[in-house]
Amino acid sequence: MDSIAIFGPLGVFLALLMGGALSLVETAVSAISRARVEVLVKDEKPGAGRLLDVIDNRAQHINLLILLRTVCEAAGAVLAAGLLLTWRGDSASTYVIAIAAVTVITFVVIGVLSRTLGRQNPYSISLKTAPLLLGMRRLLGPIAKLLVAVGNFLAPGRGFRDGPFATEVELRELVDIASERGIVERDERRMIQSVFDLASTSARSVMVPRPEMLWIESDKTAGQATSLCVRSGHSRLPVIGEDVDDIVGVVYLKDLVAKTYYSQDGGRSVSVSDVMRPPVFVPDSRNLDDLLEDMQRDQVHIAMLVDEYGAIAGLISIEDILEEIVGEIADEYDATEMAPIEELGDGKYRVVARLSLEELQELFAESDRQQFLDHRGDDPDEIHDSAAEISRHTSPLEFSEEQLDEVDTVAGLGAFELGRVPIPGAEVTTAGLHIVYEGGRDRRGRLKIRSAVVSRVGENTEREG
């Protein structure tokens, strides 16, 4: 007991210190890449050659470091428990305090502090400790090999002879080095990095959201579905039952053409439900790399995404996932960006589809103000107190509470009023406005809304009359 009381604190301190040092080196060695070390060797960096030898046998060194760190943690825990038993006696509270103290200290020193420092300075730490690691491997190499063999035996499935230590960090750095040397072009580097990012990107972030989905009811005819596909540019459409949350299938344009091409009545005798395929439902939190693999395996081109409450959140296609890799491809229509607001005369304005309702209200408020001032003239006596006059002689746009709650943009306003995503040529009259939606085909041939021509209903009526 006396020896524990005397040497216990020193033993706990040394065990934690050694455990933290081993955790520091383990984290550093795990974070470095062979490609970067090879560059250090070519630059004749001191210690780089030995570090390359460590990387060549990374699995054995990592396992050895884990073993020694575990020994230090266990020794520290035993010594701390013995020390507390000496001071406080054998009681339940002593064991609770011992467990809590060892857990907190081990987590802070070995789990957080050491690993943080190791990740912050992986190459400098690895270069300095490489000779020590090589010496440890010569002495304890057989134990490291045995640990890898035992781990592979216990792990389900196929094991890894050298341990599972091929890291994404190493691959990313290899791409960066190739890009720096001009072997990989900038666009190629971006595409490769995008492939890595698929694992951390959820389907929710790239899906077509529910308000922008284009769908067709199950009781519609194949001819109507074909017409909608042609007008919208979509080759696949979700089929709904009672509402959008009731997705009963997916209809493909090629199936519709096969049914309607030789039909004498243009497909009016064939129901969409007779042509549709079973839908595929996927959680909207699923990673893109797993989702892409599933869709390729099952030969599915479109999947419906479901949120945590079981409601339809949106849809995603293979093309959407591939765009995350290759990026958006601008065509000749995207060469010049459209102005958010363009005055057409006669009280009409062309606005981008994503213009907010607040900006739309401000646009017509300013238009009314300018028309009022033009009508009154520039005489200071007549313009006096014009703000009050404007408020009495103009009518601001008044959207309903439901519209303001559900709608953010001009495009969303059309979808809200029509009950579906508007396509080019669609017209909406609401809140004293007449809106005609415009657009064109995107790079995949699908019709998309890009802008809308808006004007007051009263002004249109007066001019047309």
Secondary structure, DSSP 8 states (H G I E B T S, - for coil): -HHHHHHHHHHHHHHHHHHHHHHHHHHHHHH--HHHHHHHHHTT-TTHHHHHHHHHTHHHHHHHHHHHHHHHHHHHHHHHHHHHHHHH-S-HHHHHHHHHHHHHHHIIIIIIIHHHHHHHSHHHHHHHHHHHHHHHHHHHHHHHHHHHHHHHHHSSS---TT-S---HHHHHHHHHHHHHTTSS-HHHHHHHHHHHHGGG-BGGGTSEEGGG---EETTSBHHHHHHHHHHH--SEEEEESSSTT-EEEEEEHHHHHHHHTT-TTTTTTSBHHHH-B---EEETT-BHHHHHHHHHHHT-SEEEEE-TTSSEEEEEEHHHHHHHHH-----GGGSS---SEEEEETTEEEEETT-BHHHHHHHHHHHHHHHHHHHH-S-HHHHTTHHHHHHHH-------HHHHHH--BHHHHHHHHHSS---TT-EEEETTEEEEEEEEE-TTS-EEEEEEEEEEHHHHHHHH-
